[in-house]
Each structure stands twice: as C-alpha cells, then as structure tokens.
C-alpha cells in the first residue's frame, strides 16, 4: 500500500479522525532530501500497515496545511495521535533512525 496523499479535503478524515497513529510527511517535488526519504516512507507504509497510517502532504499544493502546522523546512514528518501532532522529525535520515523515532508511538 502506498502512502496516502493528503490535502485540505481529506486531512481531517484521514488524520484528525484516525483511530491509529499517523505519520505525515510534508514534502515538495523540488526538495532533494524529500526525494531521499520518499522510498523509506513508501517502505514504512507497507511495513507498518495496521499499526500506523503513513501519509504525505505536498506543501506546494497544500500550503495552508503546512502553515497550520508551522512546517518551516522540508521534509518535516509529524506524528499525529488522537488527531493532534505529538512529535516532529525534521530532515531526511536513514530508515533505522526513523523507525527508532516512530516505535514509541506504535
């Protein structure tokens, strides 16, 4: 299953109303580090299926969502629980480091 693509229309339904934790990757097409982390995000969407929802927000297409969550640099990964952001990861990193940051939220 690929990461879910979010925008203003489906953000509330998919993130705010989610019953499981949600990792949201704020990214852009022109961002080098975003491209580096993209394959990891896609792998996690398969590996964490049923434990955590994985989603992406293109900041160029949904600038108001990026603004709402004070996303200043990308990639920014926000972890939501109960509809609220509980953790933030900024920048690309290897999969093992990313998993170490996600595990406490699973």
C-alpha positions in Angstrom: 0.0 0.0 0.0 1.4 3.4 -1.0 1.5 6.3 1.3 -1.8 8.2 1.3 -1.8 11.6 -0.4 -3.4 14.3 1.7 -4.8 17.8 1.0 -7.3 20.1 2.8 -10.2 18.0 1.6 -9.2 14.7 3.2 -6.8 15.7 6.0 -9.5 15.8 8.8 -11.0 12.4 7.8 -7.6 10.7 7.4 -5.6 12.3 10.2 -7.7 14.1 12.7 -10.3 11.3 12.9 -7.8 8.4 12.6 -8.0 5.6 15.1 -4.3 4.8 14.8 -1.2 7.0 14.9 -0.5 8.8 11.6 2.9 9.8 10.2 2.5 12.8 7.8 5.4 13.6 5.5 5.4 17.3 4.4 7.4 17.4 1.2 7.8 19.1 -2.2 8.8 17.9 -5.7 11.9 20.2 -5.8 13.3 19.1 -2.4 16.4 16.9 -2.6 16.2 15.4 0.9 12.4 14.8 0.4 13.4 12.6 -2.6 16.0 10.8 -0.5 13.4 9.9 2.2 10.5 9.1 -0.1 11.4 5.4 -0.7 11.7 4.9 3.0 8.3 6.5 3.6 6.8 4.1 1.0 8.5 1.1 2.6 7.1 2.1 6.0 3.6 2.4 4.6 3.8 -1.3 3.8 5.8 -2.5 6.9 3.7 -0.5 9.4 0.3 -1.3 7.8 -2.3 -1.8 10.5 -0.1 -0.1 13.2 0.4 3.4 11.7 -1.1 5.2 8.8 1.5 6.8 6.5 0.6 9.9 4.5 2.1 12.7 2.5 1.3 16.4 2.1 2.8 18.3 -0.9 3.5 21.7 0.6 3.3 23.4 -2.8 -0.2 22.0 -3.4 -1.4 22.5 0.2 0.4 25.5 1.7 -2.3 26.2 4.2 -1.8 22.7 5.9 2.0 23.4 6.0 1.3 26.8 7.6 -1.3 25.3 10.1 1.4 23.0 11.5 4.3 25.5 11.3 6.2 23.5 8.8 9.2 25.7 8.1 11.6 23.3 6.4 11.1 20.1 4.5 11.0 17.2 4.8 9.1 17.6 8.1 7.5 14.4 9.5 4.7 14.9 12.0 3.3 12.1 14.1 -0.3 12.5 15.0 -2.2 10.7 17.8 -5.8 11.3 18.5 -5.8 14.0 15.8 -3.0 16.1 17.4 0.7 16.3 16.5 2.7 14.6 19.2 6.2 14.5 17.7 8.1 16.1 14.8 11.1 14.9 12.8 12.8 17.4 10.5 15.2 16.3 7.7 16.0 13.1 6.0 17.5 10.2 7.9 18.3 6.5 7.5 15.4 4.1 7.9 16.7 2.6 11.2 16.9 6.1 12.8 13.4 6.9 11.6 12.0 3.7 12.9 13.6 4.3 16.3 11.7 7.6 16.4 8.4 6.0 15.3 8.5 2.9 17.6 7.4 4.7 20.8 4.3 5.9 19.0 3.2 2.5 17.7 
